[in-house]
Every structure is written in structure tokens, then in C-alpha cells.
């Protein structure tokens, strides 16, 4: 199993690369993520070139099945966040 890249890793990386304290780096990161979430909540697309685009999509109500019993269940409509990566990221990953 591969290691998970966490918020802590990102904070340390940004702090080291930009000669910031970890506390300052974490504050900046959390501010950016909060602003990203606010934009998505307003229905805006968030584009981070050359990374990709985050977007909120509506998912229609549908029928499903309880995995334990096999009984049919109604699944309510909801909003979900989708991410579409750019070609540059796809090429970097492989």
C-alpha cells in the first residue's frame, strides 16, 4: 500500500520551499482551501491551471440496493464535487 500525502506533508513542503514557519504555511493552506470551498458552495467552477478543475454537479435521485439484504432503496438527489484533471497532470502521473 502506498503512503498517503496528507495536509501535514503539504504544509511542511510549502514551509520548506518558501522559508515560512509551519504555522504560517498551514494558515495560508487552510485559507486557500476555505476559499475554494466557498466558491464551490456558490456554484462556481474552480480552475487551478495546470492541475485541473473542481465543479459542483447535481446527482439525480436514483434507485439502488441495500448491499446486505438486496432490498431496493431510494437514493436522494444530491450535489457532489467533481474533479477533472488537465492533460499536464495526466502526463505527469503517467
KAQUI-V131177 format. One line per field, one symbol per residue. psi: psi as a letter, one per 40 degrees, with the letter a starting at -180 (. if undefined). A space follows every 10 residues. Layout:
# KAQUI-V131177
psi = ???
This chain:
# KAQUI-V131177
psi = hiihhidddd dddddddefi iddddddddd dddddddddd deeiihhghf cahiihihhi iiiaihddee iiihhiiiii hihhiidddd ddd.
